[in-house]
Amino acid sequence: MKALVWHGTNDVRVERVPDPTILNPRDAIVKITTTAICGSDLHLLNGYIPTMQAGDILGHEFMGEVVEVGQANTRLKVGDRVVVPFTIACGRCFFCERQLWSLCDNSNPNAWMAEKVYGYTTAGLFGYSHMTGGYAGGQAQYVRVPYADVGPLKIPNGLPDEQVLFLSDIFPTGYMAAENCEIQPGDTIAVWGCGPVGQMAIRSAFLLGAERVLAIDDVPSRLRLAAEAGAQTVNLDDDDIFEKVRAMTGGRGPDACIDAVGLEAHGATLDAYIDRAKTAAFLATDRPSALRQAIHTCRKGGIVSIPGVYGGFLDKIPFGAAFQKGLTFRMGQTHMLRYMLPLLARIERGDIDPSFVITHRLPLDRAAEGYAMFRDDKDRCIKVVLKPHADTVH
């Protein structure tokens, strides 16, 4: 089959690789009909996530048709149309039983790697380094899905792929980020980063009852899309963010702040330049300037919600400000199975159509081009979807 393969920093290629096979009786093989490039994939492209190996297949946002099922999997059958969550959960461990699906104890066969870095392991993840299991991802024509009797969500006929694809990651991720804000009527929520997850967080905040959403970014196409959702936009490069947001909130600050940027934040502030220099010289692991701004800007007693990925040790975080203001932090990989079915119902009711975020559609053969376009904000790119079985896509 064809698949997008990682070979090193800024080096991904579509190649022929062996077809996946059933390895465990609970497995399924899915023929991928639509997949997407996620902002988290750029961390792999840019070399920020350790334990990648040449030959790894990327991709964790995908859906398709079941073509083979393991003997112990009675939940799925050949021909089922499914969206597959990016986290892999066994369904039976201490954490899965408490719906902490992204913290599954059993789905990461390389748990020892994560434990050396973080103390404990997260769940296994598709296409996201050997530290999270070394699983082949879904930017391919076919994929093996472990614990397929737990994760995949069956999709009814009549809903196009693009409308439901993002139930695999960014829609639940943005929704959980907003839910973590514990939104009350009249609340103002500030969102740093208006990429795909930020866009979903903005719309989710409104769905959950926020009165105002402030959208902070420096890419005009992203700010326009946020404004279309009703957000008030703030250009990262125009003003001192703290003073600007403080003025927009009557001097009090937002009730909650969402950092949808993560470890590769950038900006025109001194700390952002220092972060870039330190990571380039391998003196730091992450660039957390957006998180610093969110902590500094959030009102007293507020919440900082962090869906943006962080991988290492953060430098010069204003934790004294967080302590003195009594902030609450909510973060982590998305507990996908809490959200997929309820959010599918929202799509079916017409509350939201997540396909609004798609700007580019490409065949799998052009996946490397899609990565470069997304990374470099070319052609007003916000979200790229790939069609693994299409020769041309218009």
DOVOSE-639096 format. One line per 10 residues: number of its first residue (from 0); for each residue z, y, x of C-alpha. Coordinates in steps of 0.5 Angstrom, whole numbers, plus 2048, in hexadecimal, padded with zeros to 3 digits. Example, Ala and Ser with C-alpha at 12.3 -4.5 7.8 and 13.67 -1.06 7.14 Angstrom:
2
0) 810,7F7,819  80E,7FE,81B
end
This chain:
394
0) 800,800,800  800,807,802  806,80B,803  808,812,807  80C,810,80D  810,814,812  80F,814,819  813,81A,81B  815,821,81A  80F,824,817
10) 80B,81E,817  80A,81A,811  803,816,80F  800,812,80A  7FF,80B,80C  7FE,803,80A  805,800,80A  807,7F9,807  808,7F8,800  80F,7F8,7FE
20) 812,7F1,7FB  818,7EF,7F7  81E,7EE,7FC  824,7ED,7F7  824,7EA,7F0  826,7F1,7ED  820,7F4,7F0  819,7F7,7ED  813,7F9,7F0  810,800,7ED
30) 809,802,7ED  809,80A,7EE  806,80E,7E9  808,815,7EB  80D,817,7F1  80F,81E,7F4  811,821,7FA  818,824,7FA  81B,829,7FE  820,824,801
40) 81A,821,804  819,827,808  81F,826,80B  81C,81F,80E  816,822,810  819,828,814  81E,822,817  825,824,814  827,81E,812  829,819,817
50) 827,811,817  820,812,815  81B,80D,819  814,80D,81A  810,809,814  815,80B,80F  812,80C,808  814,813,805  815,815,7FD  81B,814,7F8
60) 818,818,7F2  814,813,7EF  812,80F,7E8  80D,809,7E6  80C,803,7E3  810,7FC,7E4  80B,7F7,7E7  810,7F2,7EA  817,7F0,7E8  81D,7EC,7EB
70) 81F,7E6,7E8  826,7E9,7E7  824,7EF,7E4  823,7EE,7DC  823,7F6,7DB  81C,7F7,7DD  816,7F4,7DC  80F,7F4,7DE  80B,7FA,7DB  811,7FF,7DA
80) 810,806,7DC  816,808,7E0  819,80F,7E4  81D,80C,7EA  823,810,7EC  823,812,7F3  82A,80F,7F4  82B,808,7F4  831,805,7F0  834,7FE,7EF
90) 837,7FF,7E9  83D,7FB,7EA  842,7FE,7F0  848,803,7EF  843,809,7EF  83E,807,7EB  843,805,7E5  846,80C,7E5  83E,80F,7E5  83F,812,7EC
100) 838,80E,7ED  836,812,7F3  83C,80F,7F7  83B,808,7F6  83E,803,7FB  839,7FE,7FB  832,801,7FB  832,803,802  831,7FD,807  832,802,80D
110) 838,805,80A  83B,804,811  837,80A,814  839,80F,80E  840,80D,80F  840,80F,817  83D,816,815  841,817,80E  846,812,80E  844,80F,807
120) 83D,80D,805  839,810,7FF  834,80C,7FB  82E,809,7FE  828,80E,7FD  820,80D,7FD  81C,80F,803  822,813,806  824,810,80D  827,80A,80F
130) 82E,80D,80E  82D,80D,807  82A,806,807  823,806,80A  820,805,803  818,806,803  817,80C,7FF  812,80D,7F9  80D,812,7FC  809,80B,7FC
140) 805,807,7F7  80A,802,7F6  812,802,7F7  817,7FD,7F7  81D,7FF,7F3  824,7FC,7F4  829,7FB,7EF  823,7FC,7EA  827,7F9,7E4  82C,800,7E5
150) 828,806,7E7  821,807,7E4  820,80A,7DD  81B,808,7D8  816,80D,7D6  813,80D,7CF  80C,80D,7CE  809,814,7CC  80D,818,7D2  808,81A,7D8
160) 80B,818,7DF  80B,81F,7E1  810,821,7DB  815,81B,7DD  814,81A,7E4  819,81F,7E7  81F,81B,7E3  81E,817,7EA  822,81D,7ED  821,824,7ED
170) 822,825,7E5  829,821,7E5  82B,825,7EC  82A,82C,7E9  82D,82A,7E3  833,827,7E6  834,82D,7EB  834,831,7E4  839,82D,7E1  83D,82D,7E7
180) 83E,835,7E6  842,833,7DF  83E,838,7DC  842,83C,7D6  83E,841,7D1  83D,848,7D4  83D,845,7DB  838,848,7E1  836,842,7E6  832,844,7EC
190) 82D,83F,7F0  82C,83F,7F7  825,83C,7F8  81F,83C,7F3  81C,836,7F5  81B,830,7F0  822,82E,7F0  824,836,7EF  81F,836,7E9  822,830,7E6
200) 829,833,7E7  827,83A,7E4  824,837,7DE  82A,832,7DD  82F,838,7DE  82C,83B,7D8  82C,834,7D4  833,834,7D5  835,83B,7D2  835,840,7D8
210) 833,847,7D6  830,849,7DD  82D,846,7E3  82C,849,7E9  826,846,7ED  827,847,7F5  821,846,7F9  81B,849,7FD  815,846,7FB  811,84A,7F6
220) 80E,844,7F2  815,841,7F1  818,847,7EF  813,848,7EA  814,841,7E7  81C,842,7E7  81A,849,7E3  816,845,7DE  81C,841,7DC  820,847,7DB
230) 824,848,7E2  825,84F,7E5  822,84E,7EC  825,851,7F2  820,851,7F9  824,84E,7FF  821,853,803  821,859,7FF  829,85B,7FF  830,859,801
240) 831,853,7FD  838,854,7FC  838,85B,7FA  832,85A,7F6  835,854,7F2  83B,857,7F1  838,85E,7EE  834,859,7E9  83B,856,7E7  83F,85C,7E6
250) 843,85B,7ED  846,854,7EB  840,84F,7EE  83D,849,7EA  841,844,7E6  83E,83F,7EA  839,83E,7F0  834,839,7F1  832,838,7F8  82B,834,7F7
260) 829,835,7FE  82D,831,803  82C,830,80A  826,833,80C  828,83A,809  824,840,80C  825,848,80B  825,84F,80F  82C,84F,810  82F,84E,817
270) 833,848,815  82C,845,813  829,846,819  82F,843,81D  82E,83D,819  827,83C,81B  828,83D,822  82E,838,822  82A,833,81F  824,834,823
280) 828,833,829  82C,82D,826  833,831,826  833,830,81E  831,82B,819  830,830,813  82E,837,811  833,839,80B  832,840,80A  831,83F,803
290) 837,83C,802  83B,841,806  838,846,801  83A,842,7FB  841,842,7FD  841,849,7FF  83E,84B,7F8  842,847,7F3  847,84A,7EF  84E,848,7F0
300) 850,842,7ED  849,840,7EC  845,839,7EE  840,838,7F4  83B,832,7F2  837,82F,7F7  831,82B,7F6  82E,82D,7FC  82E,828,801  832,828,807
310) 832,823,80D  837,825,812  83D,82A,815  83C,831,812  83E,837,817  842,83D,815  843,83C,80D  847,841,80A  84C,83C,808  852,842,808
320) 84E,846,803  84D,83F,7FF  855,83E,7FF  857,845,7FE  852,845,7F8  854,83F,7F5  84D,83C,7F5  84C,835,7F2  846,831,7F6  842,82C,7F2
330) 83C,828,7F6  839,821,7F8  833,81D,7F7  832,81D,7EF  835,817,7EB  82E,816,7E8  830,811,7E3  834,816,7DF  82F,81A,7DE  828,817,7DD
340) 828,814,7D6  82B,81B,7D3  826,81F,7D7  821,81A,7D4  823,81C,7CD  823,824,7CF  81C,823,7D1  81A,81F,7CB  81D,824,7C7  819,82A,7CA
350) 81F,82D,7CD  81B,82D,7D4  815,82B,7D7  817,82A,7DE  80F,829,7E0  80F,831,7E0  811,831,7E8  80B,82D,7EA  806,831,7EE  802,82C,7F2
360) 7FF,825,7F0  7FC,821,7F6  7FA,81A,7F7  7FF,816,7FC  7F9,816,801  7FB,81E,802  803,81D,802  803,820,809  7FF,826,807  804,827,801
370) 80A,827,805  807,82C,80A  806,830,804  80D,830,801  810,831,807  80C,837,809  80C,83A,802  804,83A,802  800,83C,7FC  807,83D,7F8
380) 809,836,7F8  80F,834,7F4  80E,82D,7F3  809,828,7F5  808,821,7F1  804,81B,7F4  800,816,7F0  800,810,7F5  7FA,80C,7F1  7F6,812,7F0
390) 7F0,814,7F5  7EF,81B,7F3  7F4,81F,7EF  7F2,826,7EB
end
